[in-house]
Amino acid sequence: MEGYFTEIAACLDSSLEDGEMYTCGLEAEVSDFVRMNRGRVRQCGTVAQAYLELHLIRGKRHAQHRLGVSRNPADDREAVLQALRSLRETVRQVPEDPHLRVATDVHSSRVQRTATLPAAEDAFAAVLEAGHGLDLVGFYAAGPIYRGFANSLGQRNWHEARTFNLEWSLYHRADKAVKTAYSGFEWSDAELAARMAGSRERLALLSTPSRTLKPGRYRAYLAPPALDEVATMLCWGGFSGRALQTRQSCLSRMQDGSASLSAAVSFAENTAAGVAPAFQSEGYTRPERVDLVDRGRLVGALVSPRTSREFAVAPNGANADEVPESLEMGAGDLPAGDVLAALDTGIYVGNLWYLNFSDRPACRLTGMTRFASFWVERGRIVAPIDVMRFDDSVFRMLGSNLEALTRDRDLIVNSSTYGSRNLVSMRLPGALVGEMSFSL
């Protein structure tokens, strides 16, 4: 794929007219997909696809065109040149863009994370063996993902990552199930077996009669998948430079000092440790790390080129939406094996869903518990709980009421495959919260 992209860029270089500049991005993948239901493979296949995003610039006028390609330079050359001619005609007619900012400093890079993954049939043989005899529903996606960038100034960036993402649920009955995920760069049958064993243990606990809790405030432990949902809400503009400049961010109160998180909380965009590339679609490269929250204080933001131009702040390679792609939360010192003892009596929250803001300026969220959430007494799980709705502020959950974060963190790769596999990831601990408000 890299050689293909190099040839396409060379073709564009030789086809420009005076005064024109181009940028070209590549998105491609060769992915194995497998779906399971009732402990059997129900659907499997391989998707190979590639798209080019061509951007033609002349002065302050510009236009873009996206086209699917065959990955054969000889077959695609004419289609690319036709797209260039079409863009040339469009650029002559569009108005000038006062906020256009073009990367003119050349920073080329090449990253290949080419871990060896098992063949799809081997991976799922291990999954089916580990989940033998269970009502297992699952989804597996794996294989290489490619991202490339080139421009007429000679910049070339290449990113190749081989990752896998496995999600499965073990069903007891109705809405009682245990959901587990395993993702990363290096596949391990032993790690899969350990996670499946943990799922089996929690599934057995679902066989006891569920308990209905009254609305109120309870001690709670948010497992990493539950905290992932909370962190995802913070990414809805929370760390955006534009949203902070216009006070539309849910973290604006941290900006003016009227609110803070616990001193145990730190967030960073850690591109070096994530799955996403170290460059974005406009050619701006990303630092290995951008600190966003340090010991409870807001210290940074993700700034796109347009925000940089409009508000005269330095860009740091953020995407157009200024959403984290490799968010990392700092670890704590609570051993995973001590979580139930530290919780003592309260709610173990395995997953959350249906989250939304109930009060954005106060960073207040509402959502539901889901999958394998339990009532714990004296450090022992005694019963699964019926679905509950929480409504609480992140400034409380990860601020005044946060007691501890776990030492171990999970790498959670976004499982979305709408259009293509996703490169967004988070690395998160679990969180012990002294008091959390449940409204229903």
C-alpha positions in Angstrom: 0.0 0.0 0.0 2.8 2.4 0.8 4.3 2.0 -2.7 0.9 2.5 -4.3 0.4 5.8 -2.4 3.9 7.0 -3.3 3.1 6.5 -7.0 -0.3 8.3 -6.8 1.5 11.3 -5.0 4.1 11.4 -7.8 1.3 11.5 -10.4 -0.3 14.5 -8.6 3.1 16.3 -8.3 3.6 16.2 -12.1 0.0 17.3 -12.9 -0.4 20.6 -11.0 -0.7 23.9 -12.7 1.1 27.1 -11.6 -0.3 28.5 -8.3 -1.9 25.2 -7.2 -1.2 23.1 -4.2 -2.6 19.8 -3.2 -2.9 17.5 -0.2 -3.9 13.9 -0.5 -4.9 11.5 2.2 -5.3 7.7 2.0 -7.6 5.6 4.2 -7.3 1.8 3.6 -7.8 -1.5 5.3 -7.7 -5.2 4.8 -9.9 -6.5 7.6 -11.2 -9.9 8.7 -14.7 -9.8 10.3 -16.4 -12.6 12.2 -19.8 -12.6 14.0 -20.9 -15.2 16.5 -24.2 -16.1 18.0 -25.1 -18.9 20.4 -21.5 -19.9 20.5 -21.2 -20.5 16.8 -19.7 -18.5 13.9 -22.6 -17.1 11.9 -20.9 -14.8 9.4 -17.3 -14.2 8.4 -15.5 -12.5 5.6 -12.7 -10.1 4.6 -13.1 -6.5 3.5 -10.3 -4.8 1.4 -11.0 -1.1 0.6 -9.1 2.1 0.0 -10.2 5.7 -0.4 -8.3 8.9 -1.5 -9.2 12.3 -0.2 -7.9 14.9 -2.6 -7.8 18.6 -1.6 -6.9 21.3 -4.2 -5.9 24.7 -3.0 -5.3 27.9 -5.0 -4.7 31.0 -2.8 -7.6 31.0 -0.3 -9.9 29.0 -2.5 -10.1 25.2 -2.1 -12.2 22.2 -2.7 -12.1 18.5 -1.8 -13.0 15.2 -3.6 -13.2 11.7 -2.1 -12.9 8.6 -4.4 -12.7 4.9 -3.9 -9.7 3.3 -5.6 -8.6 -0.1 -6.6 -5.1 0.0 -5.1 -3.6 -0.5 -8.5 -1.8 2.7 -9.7 -2.3 1.9 -13.4 -6.0 1.5 -13.0 -6.5 4.5 -10.7 -4.3 7.1 -12.3 -6.9 8.4 -14.8 -9.6 8.5 -12.1 -7.3 10.6 -9.9 -6.5 13.0 -12.7 -10.2 13.4 -13.5 -10.9 14.2 -9.9 -8.1 16.8 -10.1 -9.6 18.4 -13.2 -13.0 18.5 -11.6 -11.6 20.2 -8.5 -9.7 22.7 -10.6 -13.0 23.8 -12.1 -14.7 23.9 -8.7 -12.0 26.0 -7.1 -12.4 28.7 -9.8 -16.0 29.2 -8.7 -15.9 29.0 -4.8 -15.4 32.0 -2.6 -12.3 32.6 -0.6 -12.0 31.0 2.8 -10.7 33.5 5.4 -10.0 30.7 8.0 -8.0 28.5 5.6 -4.7 27.4 7.1 -2.3 25.3 5.2 0.6 23.3 6.7 3.7 24.6 4.9 6.4 23.2 7.2 7.4 19.8 5.9 7.4 17.0 8.5 7.5 13.6 7.0 7.2 10.4 9.1 6.8 6.7 8.8 5.3 4.4 11.4 4.7 0.6 11.0 3.2 -1.4 13.9 3.2 -4.8 12.2 2.5 -7.2 15.0 1.8 -10.8 13.8 -1.9 -11.6 14.4 -3.3 -15.1 14.2 -5.4 -16.1 11.2 -9.1 -15.3 11.8 -10.0 -19.0 11.9 -7.3 -19.7 14.5 -8.4 -16.7 16.7 -11.9 -17.9 16.7 -11.1 -21.5 17.3 -9.5 -20.2 20.6 -12.6 -18.1 21.3 -15.1 -20.9 20.7 -13.0 -23.3 22.8 -12.8 -20.8 25.7 -16.5 -20.2 25.5 -17.6 -23.8 24.9 -21.1 -24.5 26.2 -22.1 -20.9 26.7 -24.6 -18.6 24.9 -21.9 -16.5 23.5 -22.5 -13.5 21.1 -19.4 -11.8 19.7 -17.8 -9.8 17.1 -14.1 -9.9 15.9 -12.3 -7.4 13.6 -8.6 -7.6 12.8 -6.0 -6.8 10.2 -3.9 -4.0 8.9 -5.2 -0.4 8.7 -3.3 2.2 6.6 -3.2 6.0 6.7 -1.2 8.2 4.4 -0.7 11.9 3.7 1.1 13.6 0.9 1.3 17.2 -0.4 2.9 19.2 -3.2 5.5 20.5 -0.8 7.1 17.0 -0.6 5.7 16.0 2.8 5.0 12.3 3.1 3.5 10.6 6.1 2.7 6.9 6.4 1.0 5.0 9.2 0.3 1.2 9.3 -1.1 -0.6 12.3 -2.2 -4.2 12.7 -4.8 -4.4 15.5 -7.6 -6.7 16.6 -10.8 -6.0 18.5 -12.9 -8.7 20.0 -16.1 -8.1 21.9 -18.4 -10.7 23.3 -21.3 -11.2 25.6 -22.3 -14.2 27.7 -26.1 -14.4 28.1 -27.9 -15.8 31.1 -31.4 -14.7 30.2 -33.3 -11.6 28.9 -31.2 -8.6 29.7 -28.9 -10.4 32.1 -25.5 -10.8 30.4 -21.8 -10.2 30.9 -20.0 -8.1 28.3 -16.2 -8.3 27.8 -13.7 -6.9 25.3 -10.2 -7.8 24.4 -8.2 -5.6 21.9 -4.7 -4.5 21.1 -1.7 -5.2 18.9 -0.5 -8.6 20.3 -2.9 -11.5 20.5 -2.5 -13.9 23.4 -4.5 -17.1 23.8 -3.6 -17.0 27.5 -5.0 -13.5 28.0 -8.2 -14.5 26.1 -8.6 -17.5 28.3 -8.2 -15.4 31.5 -10.8 -12.9 30.3 -13.2 -15.6 29.3 -12.7 -17.2 32.8 -13.6 -13.9 34.4 -16.7 -13.7 32.2 -17.8 -17.2 33.3 -17.4 -16.2 36.9 -19.6 -13.1 36.5 -22.1 -15.1 34.5 -22.5 -17.6 37.3 -23.4 -14.7 39.6 -26.2 -13.6 37.3 -28.1 -16.8 38.2 -29.0 -15.4 41.6 -32.2 -13.4 41.9 -31.6 -9.7 40.9 -32.0 -6.9 43.4 -34.0 -3.7 42.8 -32.3 -0.8 44.6 -34.1 2.4 45.6 -33.0 5.7 44.1 -30.4 7.3 46.2 -26.6 7.8 46.6 -24.4 4.8 46.7 -20.7 3.9 46.8 -19.8 2.7 43.3 -17.0 1.2 41.3 -16.8 2.0 37.6 -15.0 -0.7 35.7 -12.9 0.5 32.7 -15.7 -0.1 30.2 -18.0 2.0 32.3 -15.5 4.7 32.7 -15.0 4.6 28.9 -18.5 5.8 28.4 -17.9 8.7 30.8 -14.7 9.7 29.1 -16.4 9.5 25.7 -18.8 12.1 26.9 -15.9 14.4 27.9 -14.6 14.0 24.4 -17.8 15.6 23.0 -16.1 19.0 23.0 -14.7 18.9 26.5 -11.1 19.1 25.4 -11.8 21.1 22.2 -9.8 24.4 21.9 -12.7 26.0 20.0 -15.3 24.8 22.6 -13.2 26.2 25.4 -12.6 29.5 23.6 -16.4 29.9 23.1 -17.3 28.5 26.5 -19.3 25.6 25.1 -17.1 23.0 26.6 -18.4 20.9 29.5 -15.1 21.6 31.2 -15.3 25.4 30.9 -15.6 25.7 34.7 -12.2 24.1 35.0 -10.8 26.8 32.6 -11.9 29.6 34.9 -10.9 27.8 38.0 -14.4 27.4 39.5 -14.3 23.6 39.3 -11.6 20.9 39.2 -11.2 17.2 39.2 -9.4 15.1 41.9 -5.7 15.5 42.1 -5.5 11.8 41.2 -6.9 12.5 37.7 -4.8 13.3 34.7 -5.8 13.1 31.0 -3.5 13.3 27.9 -3.7 12.7 24.2 -1.0 10.1 24.1 -0.5 9.5 20.3 2.7 7.6 20.8 0.9 4.9 22.8 -2.4 4.8 20.8 -3.6 3.3 17.5 -4.2 6.6 15.6 -1.5 8.2 13.3 0.8 11.0 14.4 -0.6 13.3 11.6 -4.0 14.5 10.6 -5.8 15.0 7.3 -4.5 18.5 6.7 -0.9 17.6 7.1 -0.3 18.9 10.6 1.8 16.5 12.7 0.9 15.6 16.3 3.2 15.7 19.3 3.8 12.4 20.9 1.8 13.7 23.9 -0.5 16.6 24.7 -1.4 17.0 28.4 -5.0 18.0 28.9 -5.6 17.6 32.6 -2.8 17.4 35.1 -3.6 16.4 38.7 -7.1 17.7 38.4 -6.4 21.0 36.6 -7.1 21.8 33.0 -3.7 22.5 31.4 -4.3 22.0 27.6 -6.6 21.6 24.7 -6.8 20.1 21.3 -6.4 22.8 18.7 -7.2 22.3 15.0 -5.7 24.5 12.2 -9.0 26.5 11.8 -9.3 27.2 15.5 -5.7 28.2 15.5 -6.3 30.7 12.7 -9.6 32.1 14.2 -8.4 32.5 17.8 -4.7 33.0 17.3 -3.6 30.0 19.4 -1.0 27.4 18.5 -2.2 24.3 16.7 -1.2 20.9 17.9 -2.3 18.6 15.2 -5.9 18.1 16.4 -8.5 16.8 13.9 -11.2 19.2 12.6 -13.6 18.1 15.4 -10.9 18.5 18.1 -11.8 15.1 19.5 -9.2 12.9 21.2 -8.1 9.9 19.2 -5.6 8.4 21.7 -7.0 9.5 25.1 -5.1 8.2 28.1 -6.1 8.6 31.8 -3.4 8.2 34.4 -3.3 5.1 36.6 -3.9 5.0 40.4 -2.5 2.7 43.0 -5.5 0.4 43.7 -4.7 -3.2 42.8 -7.4 -4.8 40.6 -7.7 -7.7 43.1 -8.6 -5.3 45.9 -11.5 -3.5 44.1 -14.3 -5.3 45.9 -12.7 -5.0 49.3 -12.2 -1.3 48.7 -15.8 -0.8 47.5 -17.0 -2.7 50.7 -20.7 -2.1 50.2 -22.1 -0.5 47.1 -22.6 -1.0 43.3 -20.1 -2.6 40.9 -20.8 -1.0 37.5 -19.6 -3.2 34.7 -21.0 -1.1 31.8 -23.0 2.1 31.2 -25.1 3.1 28.2 -27.4 5.7 26.8 -25.3 8.5 28.3 -26.1 12.2 27.6 -25.6 15.5 29.2 -28.3 16.6 31.7 -26.5 19.9 32.4 -23.5 20.5 30.1 -22.1 23.6 31.9 -22.1 21.6 35.1 -20.6 18.6 33.3 -23.6 16.6 34.6 -24.3 13.3 32.9 -27.2 10.9 32.9 -27.2 7.3 31.8 -28.1 3.7 32.6 -26.3 0.7 34.1 -26.0 -2.2 31.8 -24.6 -5.8 31.8 -23.2 -7.4 34.9 -23.7 -4.7 37.4 -23.8 -6.0 41.0 -24.7 -5.2 44.5 -21.7 -5.7 46.8 -21.8 -6.2 50.6 -18.7 -6.3 52.8 -16.5 -6.8 49.8 -18.5 -9.7 48.3 -20.8 -9.7 45.3 -24.3 -10.8 46.5 -26.7 -10.2 43.6 -27.0 -8.6 40.2 -29.0 -5.4 40.2 -31.8 -4.3 37.9 -31.1 -1.5 35.5 -30.7 1.9 37.2 -30.3 5.4 35.9 -27.6 7.7 37.3 -27.5 11.5 37.1 -24.3 13.0 38.5 -21.6 15.5 37.7 -18.2 14.4 36.5 -16.8 17.1 38.9 -18.2 14.9 41.7 -17.5 11.4 40.3 -14.0 12.2 39.2 -13.6 15.1 41.6 -14.7 15.5 45.2 -16.1 11.9 45.4 -13.2 10.0 43.7 -11.4 7.7 46.2 -9.1 5.7 44.0 -8.1 4.6 40.5 -6.9 1.2 39.7 -3.2 0.5 39.0 -4.1 -1.6 35.9 -5.6 0.1 32.8 -7.4 -1.4 29.8 -6.7 -0.4 26.2 -10.1 0.0 24.7 -10.2 0.3 20.9 -13.3 1.9 19.4 -15.3 -1.0 17.9 -17.2 1.2 15.4 -17.1 -0.2 11.8 -19.4 2.3 10.2 -17.8 2.8 6.8 -14.4 1.4 8.0 -12.7 0.3 11.2 -11.9 3.0 13.7 -8.5 4.1 15.0 -9.7 5.8 18.1 -8.6 4.2 21.4 -8.6 5.0 25.1 -6.4 3.6 27.9 -8.4 3.8 31.2 -8.3 2.5 34.8 -11.3 1.7 36.9 -12.6 4.3 39.4 -13.8 3.9 43.0 -16.4 6.6 43.7 -17.4 7.3 47.3 -20.8 8.5 46.4 -22.8 8.4 43.1 -26.3 9.6 42.6 -28.9 7.2 41.1 -32.2 8.7 40.2 -34.3 5.8 39.0 
